[in-house]
Amino acid sequence: MQNNNFEAQVHPENGLAVIELQGEINASAEEALNQAYTQASHHDPSSILLNFENVTYINSTGIALIVSLLAQARKSHKSLVVYGLSDHYKEIFHITRLSDFMTIYTDEKSAMQELAAG
């Protein structure tokens, strides 16, 4: 799914769903991001992981889109976790208090290990 400079690919893994994000998360990413979340939800995962390793930019609208995904996840009783955030975006997630509602992991391996442990 591509929209301007943003792309999101979904792959299920061990009862979870990983959404690989790439490019800029801004207003033009909304449709592709929502489609990816819907696709990930169809796998009925216990958790949805957002991989930010290849995200180059997130503006305030992008943060609002992530908040929207979090609201959808909470409504359907799924956890939404993230990994691969740069130090800058980790700080943004703390300032905006997103980190109060979603766990931030360093990488996919640590996220998968912790989620598998329950």
C-alpha positions as protocol buffer text, in pm:
chain_id: "A"
residue {
  index: 1
  type: MET
  ca { x: 0 y: 0 z: 0 }
}
residue {
  index: 2
  type: GLN
  ca { x: 159 y: 321 z: -105 }
}
residue {
  index: 3
  type: ASN
  ca { x: 51 y: 680 z: -60 }
}
residue {
  index: 4
  type: ASN
  ca { x: 302 y: 949 z: -164 }
}
residue {
  index: 5
  type: ASN
  ca { x: 611 y: 887 z: 50 }
}
residue {
  index: 6
  type: PHE
  ca { x: 448 y: 636 z: 282 }
}
residue {
  index: 7
  type: GLU
  ca { x: 411 y: 260 z: 261 }
}
residue {
  index: 8
  type: ALA
  ca { x: 276 y: 2 z: 505 }
}
residue {
  index: 9
  type: GLN
  ca { x: 308 y: -375 z: 470 }
}
residue {
  index: 10
  type: VAL
  ca { x: 140 y: -625 z: 702 }
}
residue {
  index: 11
  type: HIS
  ca { x: 260 y: -970 z: 795 }
}
residue {
  index: 12
  type: PRO
  ca { x: 122 y: -1203 z: 1062 }
}
residue {
  index: 13
  type: GLU
  ca { x: 375 y: -1366 z: 1291 }
}
residue {
  index: 14
  type: ASN
  ca { x: 318 y: -1608 z: 1582 }
}
residue {
  index: 15
  type: GLY
  ca { x: -37 y: -1489 z: 1658 }
}
residue {
  index: 16
  type: LEU
  ca { x: 66 y: -1126 z: 1623 }
}
residue {
  index: 17
  type: ALA
  ca { x: 49 y: -884 z: 1332 }
}
residue {
  index: 18
  type: VAL
  ca { x: 341 y: -663 z: 1233 }
}
residue {
  index: 19
  type: ILE
  ca { x: 284 y: -348 z: 1029 }
}
residue {
  index: 20
  type: GLU
  ca { x: 606 y: -242 z: 859 }
}
residue {
  index: 21
  type: LEU
  ca { x: 596 y: 137 z: 817 }
}
residue {
  index: 22
  type: GLN
  ca { x: 815 y: 320 z: 570 }
}
residue {
  index: 23
  type: GLY
  ca { x: 852 y: 686 z: 479 }
}
residue {
  index: 24
  type: GLU
  ca { x: 670 y: 988 z: 615 }
}
residue {
  index: 25
  type: ILE
  ca { x: 370 y: 962 z: 845 }
}
residue {
  index: 26
  type: ASN
  ca { x: 159 y: 1268 z: 776 }
}
residue {
  index: 27
  type: ALA
  ca { x: -189 y: 1347 z: 641 }
}
residue {
  index: 28
  type: SER
  ca { x: -118 y: 1171 z: 312 }
}
residue {
  index: 29
  type: ALA
  ca { x: -46 y: 846 z: 501 }
}
residue {
  index: 30
  type: GLU
  ca { x: -392 y: 821 z: 657 }
}
residue {
  index: 31
  type: GLU
  ca { x: -560 y: 594 z: 402 }
}
residue {
  index: 32
  type: ALA
  ca { x: -267 y: 351 z: 372 }
}
residue {
  index: 33
  type: LEU
  ca { x: -216 y: 340 z: 748 }
}
residue {
  index: 34
  type: ASN
  ca { x: -584 y: 269 z: 815 }
}
residue {
  index: 35
  type: GLN
  ca { x: -591 y: 1 z: 543 }
}
residue {
  index: 36
  type: ALA
  ca { x: -284 y: -166 z: 694 }
}
residue {
  index: 37
  type: TYR
  ca { x: -441 y: -160 z: 1041 }
}
residue {
  index: 38
  type: THR
  ca { x: -764 y: -312 z: 904 }
}
residue {
  index: 39
  type: GLN
  ca { x: -565 y: -581 z: 724 }
}
residue {
  index: 40
  type: ALA
  ca { x: -366 y: -658 z: 1039 }
}
residue {
  index: 41
  type: SER
  ca { x: -688 y: -681 z: 1243 }
}
residue {
  index: 42
  type: HIS
  ca { x: -832 y: -941 z: 1005 }
}
residue {
  index: 43
  type: HIS
  ca { x: -568 y: -1185 z: 1132 }
}
residue {
  index: 44
  type: ASP
  ca { x: -723 y: -1146 z: 1483 }
}
residue {
  index: 45
  type: PRO
  ca { x: -386 y: -1095 z: 1654 }
}
residue {
  index: 46
  type: SER
  ca { x: -352 y: -1053 z: 2029 }
}
residue {
  index: 47
  type: SER
  ca { x: -117 y: -760 z: 1960 }
}
residue {
  index: 48
  type: ILE
  ca { x: -36 y: -539 z: 1664 }
}
residue {
  index: 49
  type: LEU
  ca { x: 324 y: -424 z: 1633 }
}
residue {
  index: 50
  type: LEU
  ca { x: 414 y: -105 z: 1449 }
}
residue {
  index: 51
  type: ASN
  ca { x: 766 y: -113 z: 1307 }
}
residue {
  index: 52
  type: PHE
  ca { x: 907 y: 240 z: 1282 }
}
residue {
  index: 53
  type: GLU
  ca { x: 1260 y: 139 z: 1172 }
}
residue {
  index: 54
  type: ASN
  ca { x: 1210 y: 286 z: 822 }
}
residue {
  index: 55
  type: VAL
  ca { x: 1001 y: 589 z: 916 }
}
residue {
  index: 56
  type: THR
  ca { x: 1178 y: 907 z: 816 }
}
residue {
  index: 57
  type: TYR
  ca { x: 937 y: 1169 z: 949 }
}
residue {
  index: 58
  type: ILE
  ca { x: 625 y: 1201 z: 1166 }
}
residue {
  index: 59
  type: ASN
  ca { x: 441 y: 1532 z: 1195 }
}
residue {
  index: 60
  type: SER
  ca { x: 160 y: 1626 z: 1435 }
}
residue {
  index: 61
  type: THR
  ca { x: -102 y: 1483 z: 1199 }
}
residue {
  index: 62
  type: GLY
  ca { x: 98 y: 1159 z: 1193 }
}
residue {
  index: 63
  type: ILE
  ca { x: 93 y: 1149 z: 1573 }
}
residue {
  index: 64
  type: ALA
  ca { x: -285 y: 1197 z: 1559 }
}
residue {
  index: 65
  type: LEU
  ca { x: -310 y: 904 z: 1315 }
}
residue {
  index: 66
  type: ILE
  ca { x: -115 y: 685 z: 1558 }
}
residue {
  index: 67
  type: VAL
  ca { x: -348 y: 796 z: 1840 }
}
residue {
  index: 68
  type: SER
  ca { x: -640 y: 691 z: 1617 }
}
residue {
  index: 69
  type: LEU
  ca { x: -487 y: 346 z: 1571 }
}
residue {
  index: 70
  type: LEU
  ca { x: -439 y: 321 z: 1945 }
}
residue {
  index: 71
  type: ALA
  ca { x: -807 y: 405 z: 1999 }
}
residue {
  index: 72
  type: GLN
  ca { x: -910 y: 136 z: 1750 }
}
residue {
  index: 73
  type: ALA
  ca { x: -685 y: -119 z: 1920 }
}
residue {
  index: 74
  type: ARG
  ca { x: -815 y: -39 z: 2266 }
}
residue {
  index: 75
  type: LYS
  ca { x: -1176 y: -60 z: 2144 }
}
residue {
  index: 76
  type: SER
  ca { x: -1112 y: -411 z: 2011 }
}
residue {
  index: 77
  type: HIS
  ca { x: -912 y: -513 z: 2323 }
}
residue {
  index: 78
  type: LYS
  ca { x: -582 y: -552 z: 2137 }
}
residue {
  index: 79
  type: SER
  ca { x: -251 y: -414 z: 2244 }
}
residue {
  index: 80
  type: LEU
  ca { x: -66 y: -184 z: 2009 }
}
residue {
  index: 81
  type: VAL
  ca { x: 311 y: -183 z: 2058 }
}
residue {
  index: 82
  type: VAL
  ca { x: 590 y: -11 z: 1872 }
}
residue {
  index: 83
  type: TYR
  ca { x: 954 y: -71 z: 1799 }
}
residue {
  index: 84
  type: GLY
  ca { x: 1230 y: 82 z: 1594 }
}
residue {
  index: 85
  type: LEU
  ca { x: 1167 y: 443 z: 1698 }
}
residue {
  index: 86
  type: SER
  ca { x: 1460 y: 680 z: 1669 }
}
residue {
  index: 87
  type: ASP
  ca { x: 1567 y: 854 z: 1989 }
}
residue {
  index: 88
  type: HIS
  ca { x: 1393 y: 1171 z: 1868 }
}
residue {
  index: 89
  type: TYR
  ca { x: 1060 y: 996 z: 1818 }
}
residue {
  index: 90
  type: LYS
  ca { x: 1094 y: 804 z: 2146 }
}
residue {
  index: 91
  type: GLU
  ca { x: 1113 y: 1146 z: 2312 }
}
residue {
  index: 92
  type: ILE
  ca { x: 806 y: 1265 z: 2116 }
}
residue {
  index: 93
  type: PHE
  ca { x: 614 y: 954 z: 2226 }
}
residue {
  index: 94
  type: HIS
  ca { x: 707 y: 1035 z: 2589 }
}
residue {
  index: 95
  type: ILE
  ca { x: 619 y: 1406 z: 2559 }
}
residue {
  index: 96
  type: THR
  ca { x: 281 y: 1328 z: 2400 }
}
residue {
  index: 97
  type: ARG
  ca { x: 228 y: 1050 z: 2657 }
}
residue {
  index: 98
  type: LEU
  ca { x: 174 y: 790 z: 2384 }
}
residue {
  index: 99
  type: SER
  ca { x: 429 y: 582 z: 2574 }
}
residue {
  index: 100
  type: ASP
  ca { x: 181 y: 567 z: 2864 }
}
residue {
  index: 101
  type: PHE
  ca { x: -57 y: 368 z: 2643 }
}
residue {
  index: 102
  type: MET
  ca { x: 173 y: 163 z: 2420 }
}
residue {
  index: 103
  type: THR
  ca { x: 492 y: -22 z: 2501 }
}
residue {
  index: 104
  type: ILE
  ca { x: 801 y: 88 z: 2312 }
}
residue {
  index: 105
  type: TYR
  ca { x: 1056 y: -180 z: 2227 }
}
residue {
  index: 106
  type: THR
  ca { x: 1401 y: -135 z: 2079 }
}
residue {
  index: 107
  type: ASP
  ca { x: 1358 y: -399 z: 1809 }
}
residue {
  index: 108
  type: GLU
  ca { x: 1129 y: -671 z: 1678 }
}
residue {
  index: 109
  type: LYS
  ca { x: 1313 y: -950 z: 1858 }
}
residue {
  index: 110
  type: SER
  ca { x: 1268 y: -796 z: 2204 }
}
residue {
  index: 111
  type: ALA
  ca { x: 902 y: -715 z: 2131 }
}
residue {
  index: 112
  type: MET
  ca { x: 831 y: -1070 z: 2011 }
}
residue {
  index: 113
  type: GLN
  ca { x: 1009 y: -1228 z: 2310 }
}
residue {
  index: 114
  type: GLU
  ca { x: 819 y: -1021 z: 2565 }
}
residue {
  index: 115
  type: LEU
  ca { x: 482 y: -1062 z: 2395 }
}
residue {
  index: 116
  type: ALA
  ca { x: 535 y: -1439 z: 2363 }
}
residue {
  index: 117
  type: ALA
  ca { x: 616 y: -1457 z: 2735 }
}
residue {
  index: 118
  type: GLY
  ca { x: 275 y: -1308 z: 2803 }
}
